[in-house]
Amino acid sequence: MIMSLVSLLVFLAVLTAVVGGFATARRFVRDRLRFVDAAQRSTTPWLAGAGAWVLGSLVAFVLPFVGPLAALSFGVSVGLGVAAGARDIRRGGHYLKA
């Protein structure tokens, strides 16, 4: 019973990190990096995702419930968020404040 509750809490924490990483990266690129040409490069989402994965891997050493798959999921979500923010800029979606 207790183990299932802990597993649910870990799952919710990882889900929050993944969704938060995507939303934060998208908003940051869309609002703050609007006029930065490097944000529009095709390699930028890959670099941001790799950096987030490394950061998540370092957290995995400190916190025992964060595993390598959680770190990888966080890195992928940040990379996808950067790509979505750059796409918003190209399409003119940066005027939306959602």
C-alpha positions in Angstrom: 0.0 0.0 0.0 2.7 2.5 1.0 4.9 1.5 -1.9 2.1 2.2 -4.4 1.6 5.6 -2.9 5.3 6.4 -3.2 5.3 5.2 -6.8 2.3 7.4 -7.5 4.0 10.4 -6.0 7.2 9.8 -7.9 5.2 9.4 -11.1 3.4 12.7 -10.5 6.7 14.4 -9.7 8.3 13.2 -13.0 5.1 14.1 -14.9 5.2 17.6 -13.4 8.9 18.0 -14.3 8.2 16.9 -17.9 5.2 19.1 -18.5 6.9 22.0 -16.7 10.1 21.6 -18.7 8.2 21.7 -22.0 6.0 24.7 -21.0 8.9 26.7 -19.5 11.2 26.1 -22.5 8.5 27.0 -25.0 7.6 30.2 -23.1 11.2 31.2 -22.6 12.1 30.8 -26.3 8.9 32.5 -27.4 9.1 35.5 -25.1 12.8 36.0 -24.3 14.6 34.6 -27.3 12.3 36.1 -29.9 15.1 38.2 -31.6 18.0 35.8 -31.1 19.0 34.1 -34.3 20.6 31.2 -32.6 17.2 30.2 -31.2 16.0 29.5 -34.8 18.8 27.0 -35.6 17.9 23.4 -36.1 20.5 22.2 -33.6 19.2 24.4 -30.7 16.5 22.0 -29.5 19.0 19.2 -29.6 21.5 21.2 -27.5 18.9 22.3 -25.0 17.5 18.8 -24.7 21.0 17.4 -24.1 21.7 20.0 -21.5 18.5 19.3 -19.7 19.2 15.5 -19.8 22.7 16.1 -18.3 21.1 18.3 -15.6 18.5 15.6 -14.9 21.2 12.9 -14.7 23.0 15.0 -12.1 19.8 15.2 -10.1 19.4 11.4 -10.5 22.6 11.0 -8.5 21.3 13.0 -5.6 17.7 11.9 -5.5 17.2 8.1 -5.5 13.7 8.1 -7.0 14.8 10.0 -10.2 16.0 7.4 -12.7 17.7 7.7 -16.0 14.4 7.4 -17.9 13.0 10.4 -15.9 16.1 12.4 -16.8 15.8 11.4 -20.5 12.1 12.3 -20.5 12.9 15.7 -19.0 15.5 16.3 -21.7 13.2 15.3 -24.5 10.4 17.5 -23.2 12.8 20.6 -23.0 14.0 19.9 -26.5 10.5 19.7 -27.8 9.6 22.9 -25.9 12.4 24.8 -27.5 11.4 23.5 -30.9 7.8 24.5 -30.3 8.8 28.0 -29.1 10.9 28.5 -32.2 8.0 27.4 -34.4 5.7 29.8 -32.6 8.1 32.6 -33.4 8.2 31.7 -37.1 4.4 31.4 -37.3 3.8 34.6 -35.4 2.4 32.8 -32.3 4.6 34.7 -30.0 1.9 37.3 -29.6 -0.2 34.8 -27.7 0.3 35.0 -24.0 -0.9 31.6 -23.1 
